[in-house]
Amino acid sequence: MEITFLGTSSAVHSYSRSHPSIALKAFGETILFDCGEGTQRQLIYAKISPMKISKIFITHYHGDHILGIPGLLQSMNFRGRESKLTIYGPRGLDNLRQAIACLGFPNFDFPVEWIEIDSGTIIENEEYVIKAQKVKHNTLTLAYSVEELKKPRFLREKAIELGVPEGPAFGKLHKGIPVEVDGEIIQPQQVLGPPRKGHKITYSGDTIPCEEMIEFAHDSSILIHESTYKLEDRDKAELHAHSTSADAANIALQSHSKELILTHISTRYVDISDLLKEAKEIFENTKIAKDLMKVEL
């Protein structure tokens, strides 16, 4: 699993920070979370092909999180994309679809599916689960989590002891399918180790600190949380329904997350060291995202 921070600013661009967007490469897919203005250019710098993006998850409809979508779709079309792209977002997604059509892009030569979602499980398959959770901003906003589903280890020597022939039978048992060996049924639990917990990545979107976020982020391997303001600007954070670096650290601490990465940094701060210091005083394992930063799990 590889996370690339394509844009880490809030509201407006700065010299070194672009509008919010995060790319996750995992499970043979590239998944985008938010798509601010300039995202497609950041993809070029990050050497991530937009043609391989299978899904886009939008947290909310403020411009800094969505204005990159029309251009990205047009570029995909110009490059001859054929595979389907699915765009997920909270209630109001059809308004975005219609607005893009009004800009002069009513149709594309590849299928684009628009799916409005609410809190709950959005996708679940053999490899991963993606969930959404309403959080508290000044507009309807969703946080997202991606949890890897790890299979138990296959106990090869145990399988051989039980007479299971090497080959397809091994694969079936590892997938949880019983096999027959010399008239005896071998159950998967006989040759599998204990359950293994996969990595969990949680992205807050824009939000004030809230109980919903603590519960949703529980036991995250990485919590990516907005940190628009310093602690001294808490009044501004409350006014605009954002979080401070200390707020994000408290969420990480209370949710028992393993690592915190701060993003959505206000351009008012030239020196961001205070944000990191304030967070680390509460939650030591904290980093501040910068554009094009990659994190591997």
N, C-alpha and C positions, 0 to 999 in steps of 0.2 A: 504494500500500500504506500503510495507516494502522494503527499499533499504539496501543491504549489500555490503560494499566495500570489495571485496575479495583480491584485490591487488591495491596498490596506488603508486608504484614506477614508475620511468621513466627509460627506457633503460636497467638497470641491477637491480638485486635483492640487497637488503641490509639485514642486520640482522633482521630488523623489518618490511620491506616492500617488497611485492611480485610484480610481473608483473601485469599490469592493467587488471582488470575484475570487473564488477559490476553486482550483481544479483538483479532483481526486482521481488518480489512476490506480485502479484496482479491479480484480475479478475480470480482467480482459476488457475493461471499459474505461472511458474517460467521462467523468461526471462533473458538471459545473454547478457551483452554488453561488447564486447571484451573478449578474453580468452587467457591471457598470460600464459607462462610456470608456472606450479605449481597450476593452477586454481583448478584442481580436488582435490588436497590436501587441499586447502583453503576451498573448499565446505565441506569437512569432518569436519574441525574445526568450520565452521559456522553452522553445522548441517542442511545443505541443500542437499536434495537428488538430485543427477545428473539425476536420472531417471525421475524426474518431470520437467526437463527443456524442454520446448516446442520449444523455438526459441533462436537462437544466432544471434546477430547483430554485425557485424565487422565494425569498423570505417575505418581501413586501414591495409595494409599488412606488416607493419614493425614487426619484429619478436617478440618484447615484447608484441604485441597485439594479436598474433595468434598461438604462438608455443604450447599452451596448448590444441589446438583442437585435434590433432591426438591421444594423450593419453586419452583424455576425451571420444572420440568416441570409442576407443578400450575398455575402462573400461565399458562403457554402453553396448557394445556388450557382454563382458564376463559375465555381470550380467543379461543377458537375456532380454534386452530391446526389446519391440515389437512395441511401439508407434512411430509415425513419429517424426523426428527432422527436423526443417527447419532452414537453415543457410542463412542469408542475408549478402550481402557485396557489395561494389562498383565494378565497372568494373575490371575484373581480377580474379573474384572468381573462375572461372573454372580452372585457373592455380593452385590455392590452392588445389582444389579437385584432380587434376591430381598429384600434388606433394605428397599428402597424399597417393594416390593409389600407387605411386612409392616407398613409404616407406614400403610397404608390406601390406597395408590395402585397396585392390581394392574393396572389397565388405563387407557389414555388414549385419547381420541377421535382421535388422530393417530398415525401409525406411528413407533415408536421402535426403532431397530436398535442392538443392543449387539454390538460386535466386539472380541474379545480379540486383542491383537497382541503381537509380539515385535520384536526389533531387525530393521531392514531397511526397504525401501521399502513404505510403507503405501498411498499414492495416487500415481499418475502419470498425467497427462493432457497435453493440448497446452499448458496454461498454467502448470502448476506440479507440483512433486514434494514430497511430505511423507514424511520418513523418521523412524524412531525408533531410539534407541540405549540399551541398558542402561547405567546409570551406577551409582555406588557410594554407596548410602544404607543405613540400617538396615532397609530393607524393599525389595522389588523396585520399582525406579523406572526410568522412561524419560525420556530427553531427547528433544526434537523439533526438527526443522529444516524450514523451508519455503523452497524455492528456486524462484524465478521462472524460467520458461523463455522467454527472449526470442528472437523470430524475427530473423534477419538483416534488415537494412534492404533494402527493395525499391528497386532502381535504376530508377526510372521512365523516365529519359531513355534508358538502355540498352535497356529493353524496347521503347520507341518506335522506336529505331534498328533493332531486329531485326524491326520490322513488327508487333509485338503490338498489337492494337487495345485501346484503353482500355475498361474494363468488367470483366466476370466473369473474363476471361483473366488480368488482373492479380492478382485474388484467388487464383486457382488456383495461379499460379506462386509467390505469396508463401507459400502453404500447402505448397509442395513438390511440386505436381502439374504434370507436363509438359503443354504445350498444343501443338496443331498450328496452324501459320500458313502458308497457301498451300502445303500439302503438306510443310512442314518442321517437324520436332519441335523446339520450344524447351524446353531443360531449365532447371529452376529455378536451378541454379548459374550460369547465364549472366546472370541478372538480379538476383542477390542479392549483398549485400555479405558481408564476413567474419562469422563467428559472433560473437554478442554474449552476454556473461555477464549474467544477471539478478541481482537482489538475493537474498541468502540471509539468513534470520533464524533464529537458533538459540536455543533456550530450554533451560536446564540441568535444570529441576526441582530437587529437593533432592539434593545429592551432595557427597562429599568430592572434592578435586581428584584427577583420575585421567587416565591416558593416553587412555582411551576418549573422554573429553570433548574433549581436545585435538584428536584426529583428527577427531571428529565435527563440531567447530565450525570446521574449517579454512576459511579465507577467507570467514568470515561478514561480511556488511555490518554486521549488528548481532548481537552476542552478549548475550543476556539471561541473566545468571548470578546464582545465589543468593549472597548475602553476609550471612549471618546474624550473623557476629561480627567484631569488631575483631581485629587481629593479636595484641593483648595477651591475648585470650581464646581463643587457639589450642587450649588444652587442652579447653575446652568444645566447640569445633568438632569436635575429634577424638572426644570422648566421644559426641556426638550425631550424628556423621556428617554434618557440615555444612562449609561453606567460610567462610573469612575474606575480607575485601575484598582482601587481598594475594593470596590463592589465586586469586580470580576474575580479578585483573589478570594474573597469570602465565599463566592459561589463555588469556586474550585475546591476550597477547603471543606465546605459543608457537603458537597456532592461526592467527596472522596475521590476526586479525579487525580490522576497520576501526574499530569502535566498541563500547564495553562499557557496558552499563547494569546497574547493581547493583539487586537486588530481594530480597525475603524478609528484611527487616531486623528484627532482634530489637528488641522493645519495651523492652529494658533500656537502650537508648541514646536519651536525649532529644536530645543533640547528635550529629548524624550526620556532622558535618564531618570528624571523624577518619577515618571509613571512606573518604570520598572522597579525602582527602589520602593515605592509605596506598595506595590503588589508583592514584592519579595518579602517584605516585613510580615506579611500575613501568610503567603504561600510561596515557599522558597523556590520550587521548581517552575519558575515562570520565565517566559521569553516574550519579546515584542516582535511581531511579524514585520518584515520589510518586503517590499515588492520583489517578486521572483525568488523568494526564499523557498527552499524545498525541505520537507521533513519526511523521513522514511520510517515506516513501522514494519 
